[in-house]
């Protein structure tokens, strides 16, 4: 599928996917909003607009709390996709108030700062073990050896999923997340449906077991969570919450890790500064998430007509907020194409904003800091072994692998 010839934005072009940032600059120069026919979406590329629209209640992640598909001018998903949509549509990321408010409040009773903080030693020890194994092997694939296993194990540990059951988690997550790309194929949808059924069945059994034998884990906490009116999460809401925590909780961390180290290898002066001063780790994490944003695009439905810079966008339209472009907007970030690990003023929106701000952001930062610290301390001579290949996906931005060796 080709993009309009007057626009460099082309999410199916490997050259664009490899480096979308020049095309974003062109988009920003052409105005504040632009219609993109291949996906029937309005592209919003400026930081101020993206930030404001993330908080604008005239937009929503769903429209079904107010309209039927027909009333909204949309076609219902095909029946064979139903398992995916049941799973996806009961997670708080794809709900709006009052359902979103209720579920987030109940999840927050179990997913507390104390729960996250309690994981810090486990995260650091696991990061140390993974990096030690990489060093002992003389190198390897940073994606498969460190970036992937760390957050998957952490989320599984938090949920209370036994180690013997963890192997399918990453494949299930990858297949489900395929549906978040632009215009996914029927083959992608079939894989997402199959993964949705298998993951849901597994979690349904695990929830039933935890009801009988509660433990000190998040699933037990979700079962027990209730408010003053004794309102509780339904079984489907718990299943959807667990899948969301795994998908959102590790996709961003995995891709931030490999995108970040690939950026560091391409900016040796910044890597040398980081190796010389590990106190830069907190600002380095924020800058690397800004510099090569792991989630490039986030969608919203227009629930009530809005106007952007004189352009009226009607109810029923879809807006694509370009996080990667917003994070490179020179109106907000001085010299945005330059990697600056000491950048202090860094209001990136990689974790979104408003009511859908990422509930797992504190845990993601702990994981990113742990793996970065372990690699800096235990592999100070780490270097790129070969040029990586970028995944063909646009929305969720990552690498096929990142081969490294010890210098």
JOPEZI-V829670 format. One record per residue. N is the residue number from 0. SS is DSSP state (@ for helix, = for strand, . for the rest). PHI is phi in whole degrees, -180 to 180 (NA if undefined). NEAR is the number of other C-alpha atoms within 10 Angstrom. Layout:
# JOPEZI-V829670
n=N ss=SS phi=PHI near=NEAR
n=N ss=SS phi=PHI near=NEAR
This chain:
# JOPEZI-V829670
n=0 ss=. phi=NA near=10
n=1 ss=. phi=-100 near=11
n=2 ss=. phi=-82 near=16
n=3 ss=. phi=-56 near=12
n=4 ss=. phi=-67 near=8
n=5 ss=. phi=-91 near=6
n=6 ss=. phi=-133 near=13
n=7 ss=. phi=-77 near=17
n=8 ss=. phi=-69 near=22
n=9 ss=. phi=-148 near=20
n=10 ss=. phi=-69 near=21
n=11 ss=. phi=-105 near=15
n=12 ss=. phi=-93 near=16
n=13 ss=@ phi=-55 near=15
n=14 ss=@ phi=-67 near=11
n=15 ss=@ phi=-66 near=17
n=16 ss=@ phi=-61 near=20
n=17 ss=@ phi=-62 near=18
n=18 ss=. phi=-152 near=12
n=19 ss=. phi=-81 near=21
n=20 ss=@ phi=-67 near=21
n=21 ss=@ phi=-62 near=14
n=22 ss=@ phi=-66 near=16
n=23 ss=@ phi=-62 near=23
n=24 ss=@ phi=-60 near=18
n=25 ss=@ phi=-64 near=14
n=26 ss=@ phi=-59 near=21
n=27 ss=@ phi=-63 near=20
n=28 ss=@ phi=-67 near=11
n=29 ss=. phi=-84 near=12
n=30 ss=. phi=136 near=13
n=31 ss=. phi=-94 near=19
n=32 ss=. phi=-149 near=23
n=33 ss== phi=-147 near=18
n=34 ss== phi=-79 near=15
n=35 ss== phi=-121 near=17
n=36 ss=@ phi=-62 near=11
n=37 ss=@ phi=-57 near=14
n=38 ss=@ phi=-113 near=14
n=39 ss=. phi=54 near=12
n=40 ss== phi=-131 near=18
n=41 ss== phi=-99 near=19
n=42 ss== phi=-87 near=23
n=43 ss== phi=-121 near=27
n=44 ss=. phi=-117 near=30
n=45 ss=. phi=-91 near=28
n=46 ss=@ phi=-58 near=27
n=47 ss=@ phi=-61 near=14
n=48 ss=@ phi=-70 near=16
n=49 ss=@ phi=-60 near=26
n=50 ss=@ phi=-60 near=19
n=51 ss=@ phi=-70 near=11
n=52 ss=@ phi=-69 near=19
n=53 ss=. phi=-62 near=23
n=54 ss=. phi=-105 near=16
n=55 ss=. phi=-86 near=14
n=56 ss=. phi=-77 near=14
n=57 ss=. phi=-78 near=15
n=58 ss== phi=-113 near=24
n=59 ss== phi=-152 near=24
n=60 ss=. phi=-73 near=20
n=61 ss=. phi=-134 near=18
n=62 ss=. phi=-123 near=20
n=63 ss=. phi=-72 near=14
n=64 ss=. phi=-77 near=12
n=65 ss=. phi=-127 near=11
n=66 ss=. phi=-138 near=13
n=67 ss=. phi=-79 near=13
n=68 ss=. phi=-57 near=14
n=69 ss=. phi=-66 near=9
n=70 ss=. phi=-62 near=12
n=71 ss=. phi=-91 near=17
n=72 ss=. phi=75 near=12
n=73 ss=. phi=-120 near=11
n=74 ss=. phi=-96 near=10
n=75 ss=. phi=-62 near=9
n=76 ss=. phi=-60 near=10
n=77 ss=. phi=-61 near=7
n=78 ss=@ phi=-55 near=8
n=79 ss=@ phi=-68 near=11
n=80 ss=@ phi=-90 near=16
n=81 ss=@ phi=-54 near=14
n=82 ss=@ phi=-59 near=18
n=83 ss=@ phi=-64 near=21
n=84 ss=@ phi=-70 near=16
n=85 ss=@ phi=-61 near=15
n=86 ss=@ phi=-66 near=23
n=87 ss=@ phi=-69 near=21
n=88 ss=@ phi=-79 near=18
n=89 ss=. phi=-103 near=21
n=90 ss=. phi=-91 near=24
n=91 ss=@ phi=-68 near=23
n=92 ss=@ phi=-65 near=21
n=93 ss=@ phi=-112 near=17
n=94 ss=. phi=-122 near=22
n=95 ss=. phi=-121 near=21
n=96 ss=. phi=-56 near=14
n=97 ss=. phi=-87 near=9
n=98 ss=@ phi=-63 near=15
n=99 ss=@ phi=-60 near=18
n=100 ss=@ phi=-59 near=13
n=101 ss=@ phi=-63 near=17
n=102 ss=@ phi=-70 near=22
n=103 ss=@ phi=-63 near=20
n=104 ss=@ phi=-62 near=15
n=105 ss=@ phi=-70 near=21
n=106 ss=@ phi=-63 near=23
n=107 ss=@ phi=-64 near=15
n=108 ss=@ phi=-69 near=17
n=109 ss=@ phi=-98 near=20
n=110 ss=. phi=-92 near=21
n=111 ss=. phi=-93 near=13
n=112 ss=@ phi=-56 near=13
n=113 ss=@ phi=-66 near=9
n=114 ss=@ phi=-59 near=16
n=115 ss=@ phi=-67 near=15
n=116 ss=@ phi=-63 near=14
n=117 ss=@ phi=-64 near=12
n=118 ss=. phi=-82 near=17
n=119 ss=@ phi=-54 near=16
n=120 ss=@ phi=-63 near=12
n=121 ss=@ phi=-62 near=14
n=122 ss=@ phi=-62 near=24
n=123 ss=@ phi=-66 near=19
n=124 ss=@ phi=-64 near=14
n=125 ss=@ phi=-67 near=22
n=126 ss=@ phi=-60 near=26
n=127 ss=@ phi=-61 near=21
n=128 ss=@ phi=-64 near=15
n=129 ss=@ phi=-65 near=20
n=130 ss=@ phi=-71 near=26
n=131 ss=@ phi=-59 near=17
n=132 ss=@ phi=-63 near=15
n=133 ss=@ phi=-63 near=22
n=134 ss=@ phi=-65 near=17
n=135 ss=@ phi=-63 near=11
n=136 ss=. phi=-83 near=11
n=137 ss=. phi=80 near=14
n=138 ss== phi=137 near=21
n=139 ss== phi=157 near=20
n=140 ss== phi=-104 near=18
n=141 ss=@ phi=-60 near=22
n=142 ss=@ phi=-66 near=21
n=143 ss=@ phi=-78 near=15
n=144 ss=@ phi=-90 near=18
n=145 ss=@ phi=-132 near=25
n=146 ss=@ phi=-62 near=27
n=147 ss=@ phi=-77 near=19
n=148 ss=@ phi=-65 near=18
n=149 ss=@ phi=-64 near=24
n=150 ss=@ phi=-67 near=26
n=151 ss=@ phi=-63 near=23
n=152 ss=@ phi=-65 near=23
n=153 ss=@ phi=-66 near=21
n=154 ss=@ phi=-64 near=20
n=155 ss=@ phi=-62 near=20
n=156 ss=@ phi=-63 near=18
n=157 ss=@ phi=-65 near=19
n=158 ss=@ phi=-75 near=19
n=159 ss=. phi=87 near=17
n=160 ss=. phi=-82 near=18
n=161 ss=. phi=-59 near=11
n=162 ss=@ phi=-57 near=10
n=163 ss=@ phi=-67 near=6
n=164 ss=@ phi=-102 near=10
n=165 ss=. phi=-86 near=13
n=166 ss=@ phi=-56 near=12
n=167 ss=@ phi=-78 near=11
n=168 ss=@ phi=-61 near=18
n=169 ss=@ phi=-65 near=18
n=170 ss=@ phi=-61 near=11
n=171 ss=@ phi=-57 near=22
n=172 ss=@ phi=-62 near=22
n=173 ss=@ phi=-61 near=15
n=174 ss=@ phi=-68 near=19
n=175 ss=@ phi=-66 near=25
n=176 ss=@ phi=-68 near=19
n=177 ss=@ phi=-59 near=19
n=178 ss=@ phi=-74 near=19
n=179 ss=@ phi=-89 near=16
n=180 ss=. phi=-77 near=15
n=181 ss=. phi=-74 near=15
n=182 ss=. phi=49 near=11
n=183 ss=. phi=-63 near=11
n=184 ss=. phi=-77 near=11
n=185 ss=@ phi=-65 near=11
n=186 ss=@ phi=-65 near=10
n=187 ss=@ phi=-63 near=16
n=188 ss=@ phi=-63 near=19
n=189 ss=@ phi=-63 near=17
n=190 ss=@ phi=-65 near=18
n=191 ss=@ phi=-66 near=24
n=192 ss=@ phi=-64 near=23
n=193 ss=@ phi=-61 near=17
n=194 ss=@ phi=-64 near=22
n=195 ss=@ phi=-62 near=26
n=196 ss=@ phi=-65 near=16
n=197 ss=@ phi=-66 near=15
n=198 ss=@ phi=-66 near=21
n=199 ss=@ phi=-64 near=21
n=200 ss=@ phi=-61 near=12
n=201 ss=@ phi=-62 near=13
n=202 ss=@ phi=-67 near=20
n=203 ss=@ phi=-61 near=16
n=204 ss=@ phi=-67 near=10
n=205 ss=@ phi=-67 near=17
n=206 ss=@ phi=-63 near=19
n=207 ss=@ phi=-61 near=13
n=208 ss=@ phi=-66 near=12
n=209 ss=@ phi=-71 near=17
n=210 ss=@ phi=-63 near=13
n=211 ss=@ phi=-79 near=9
n=212 ss=. phi=-134 near=9
n=213 ss=. phi=-64 near=16
n=214 ss=. phi=-131 near=12
n=215 ss=. phi=-97 near=11
n=216 ss=. phi=-139 near=18
n=217 ss=@ phi=-69 near=24
n=218 ss=@ phi=-62 near=26
n=219 ss=@ phi=-62 near=21
n=220 ss=@ phi=-66 near=20
n=221 ss=@ phi=-67 near=26
n=222 ss=@ phi=-64 near=21
n=223 ss=@ phi=-81 near=15
n=224 ss=. phi=-63 near=19
n=225 ss== phi=-156 near=17
n=226 ss=. phi=-105 near=11
n=227 ss=. phi=-65 near=5
n=228 ss=. phi=-96 near=6
n=229 ss=. phi=62 near=8
n=230 ss=. phi=-74 near=12
n=231 ss== phi=-131 near=18
n=232 ss=. phi=-72 near=19
n=233 ss=. phi=-73 near=13
n=234 ss=@ phi=-60 near=15
n=235 ss=@ phi=-64 near=17
n=236 ss=@ phi=-65 near=21
n=237 ss=@ phi=-67 near=24
n=238 ss=@ phi=-60 near=25
n=239 ss=@ phi=-64 near=24
n=240 ss=@ phi=-65 near=24
n=241 ss=@ phi=-63 near=22
n=242 ss=@ phi=-66 near=23
n=243 ss=@ phi=-61 near=20
n=244 ss=@ phi=-63 near=19
n=245 ss=@ phi=-70 near=23
n=246 ss=@ phi=-63 near=20
n=247 ss=@ phi=-70 near=18
n=248 ss=@ phi=-77 near=22
n=249 ss=@ phi=-123 near=27
n=250 ss=@ phi=-58 near=24
n=251 ss=@ phi=-65 near=22
n=252 ss=@ phi=-69 near=25
n=253 ss=@ phi=-58 near=27
n=254 ss=@ phi=-73 near=23
n=255 ss=@ phi=-63 near=28
n=256 ss=@ phi=-65 near=26
n=257 ss=@ phi=-76 near=24
n=258 ss=@ phi=-60 near=23
n=259 ss=@ phi=-65 near=25
n=260 ss=@ phi=-71 near=19
n=261 ss=@ phi=-63 near=20
n=262 ss=@ phi=-65 near=17
n=263 ss=@ phi=-65 near=21
n=264 ss=@ phi=-64 near=15
n=265 ss=@ phi=-84 near=13
n=266 ss=. phi=-128 near=14
n=267 ss=@ phi=-60 near=12
n=268 ss=@ phi=-65 near=13
n=269 ss=@ phi=-69 near=18
n=270 ss=@ phi=-64 near=18
n=271 ss=@ phi=-63 near=13
n=272 ss=@ phi=-64 near=13
n=273 ss=@ phi=-68 near=19
n=274 ss=@ phi=-66 near=18
n=275 ss=@ phi=-80 near=12
n=276 ss=. phi=-144 near=11
n=277 ss=@ phi=-70 near=14
n=278 ss=@ phi=-69 near=12
n=279 ss=@ phi=-77 near=15
n=280 ss=@ phi=-53 near=20
n=281 ss=@ phi=-60 near=16
n=282 ss=@ phi=-74 near=16
n=283 ss=@ phi=-63 near=25
n=284 ss=@ phi=-61 near=19
n=285 ss=@ phi=-64 near=22
n=286 ss=@ phi=-69 near=24
n=287 ss=@ phi=-68 near=22
n=288 ss=@ phi=-69 near=24
n=289 ss=@ phi=-74 near=26
n=290 ss=@ phi=-64 near=26
n=291 ss=. phi=-136 near=27
n=292 ss=. phi=-68 near=30
n=293 ss=. phi=-70 near=28
n=294 ss== phi=-115 near=23
n=295 ss=. phi=-83 near=20
n=296 ss== phi=-143 near=25
n=297 ss== phi=-135 near=17
n=298 ss== phi=-104 near=19
n=299 ss== phi=-141 near=21
n=300 ss== phi=-88 near=20
n=301 ss== phi=-88 near=23
n=302 ss=. phi=-85 near=21
n=303 ss=. phi=-137 near=14
n=304 ss=. phi=-46 near=13
n=305 ss== phi=-128 near=15
n=306 ss== phi=-128 near=10
n=307 ss== phi=-125 near=12
n=308 ss=. phi=52 near=9
n=309 ss=. phi=87 near=9
n=310 ss== phi=-95 near=11
n=311 ss== phi=-86 near=10
n=312 ss== phi=-111 near=18
n=313 ss=. phi=-78 near=14
n=314 ss=. phi=-57 near=16
n=315 ss=. phi=98 near=19
n=316 ss=. phi=-79 near=19
n=317 ss== phi=-121 near=22
n=318 ss== phi=-107 near=26
n=319 ss== phi=-108 near=23
n=320 ss== phi=-88 near=26
n=321 ss== phi=-91 near=22
n=322 ss=@ phi=-61 near=28
n=323 ss=@ phi=-62 near=28
n=324 ss=@ phi=-70 near=28
n=325 ss=@ phi=-58 near=30
n=326 ss=. phi=-76 near=29
n=327 ss=. phi=-121 near=27
n=328 ss=. phi=-78 near=23
n=329 ss=. phi=-67 near=16
n=330 ss=. phi=-70 near=12
n=331 ss=. phi=-118 near=17
n=332 ss=. phi=-117 near=19
n=333 ss=. phi=-65 near=14
n=334 ss=. phi=49 near=12
n=335 ss=. phi=-64 near=16
n=336 ss=. phi=-78 near=15
n=337 ss=. phi=-95 near=11
n=338 ss=. phi=-78 near=20
n=339 ss=. phi=-134 near=18
n=340 ss=. phi=-68 near=21
n=341 ss=. phi=-99 near=18
n=342 ss=. phi=-57 near=14
n=343 ss=. phi=-91 near=11
n=344 ss=. phi=-89 near=11
n=345 ss=. phi=-139 near=15
n=346 ss=. phi=-82 near=14
n=347 ss=. phi=-65 near=24
n=348 ss=. phi=-118 near=21
n=349 ss=. phi=-64 near=25
n=350 ss=. phi=-99 near=18
n=351 ss=. phi=70 near=18
n=352 ss=. phi=-165 near=16
n=353 ss=@ phi=74 near=13
n=354 ss=@ phi=-69 near=18
n=355 ss=@ phi=-100 near=18
n=356 ss=. phi=-55 near=15
n=357 ss=. phi=-59 near=17
n=358 ss=. phi=-68 near=19
n=359 ss=. phi=-95 near=17
n=360 ss=@ phi=-56 near=17
n=361 ss=@ phi=-60 near=12
n=362 ss=@ phi=-69 near=23
n=363 ss=@ phi=-59 near=22
n=364 ss=@ phi=-65 near=14
n=365 ss=@ phi=-63 near=20
n=366 ss=@ phi=-66 near=26
n=367 ss=@ phi=-64 near=24
n=368 ss=@ phi=-66 near=20
n=369 ss=@ phi=-66 near=22
n=370 ss=@ phi=-70 near=24
n=371 ss=@ phi=-65 near=24
n=372 ss=@ phi=-62 near=20
n=373 ss=@ phi=-63 near=20
n=374 ss=@ phi=-69 near=22
n=375 ss=@ phi=-68 near=20
n=376 ss=@ phi=-80 near=14
n=377 ss=@ phi=-98 near=15
n=378 ss=. phi=-134 near=20
n=379 ss=. phi=-67 near=14
n=380 ss=. phi=-106 near=12
n=381 ss== phi=-57 near=17
n=382 ss== phi=-146 near=18
n=383 ss== phi=-71 near=20
n=384 ss=. phi=-93 near=15
n=385 ss=. phi=-158 near=11
n=386 ss=. phi=-62 near=11
n=387 ss=. phi=-79 near=15
n=388 ss=. phi=-102 near=12
n=389 ss== phi=-84 near=18
n=390 ss=. phi=-62 near=15
n=391 ss=. phi=-73 near=18
n=392 ss=. phi=-67 near=18
n=393 ss=. phi=-99 near=24
n=394 ss=. phi=-63 near=22
n=395 ss== phi=-98 near=20
n=396 ss=. phi=-96 near=23
n=397 ss=. phi=-158 near=28
n=398 ss== phi=-116 near=18
n=399 ss=. phi=-69 near=14
n=400 ss=. phi=-178 near=20
n=401 ss=. phi=-142 near=23
n=402 ss== phi=-73 near=19
n=403 ss== phi=-131 near=20
n=404 ss== phi=-145 near=19
n=405 ss== phi=-95 near=17
n=406 ss=. phi=-75 near=12
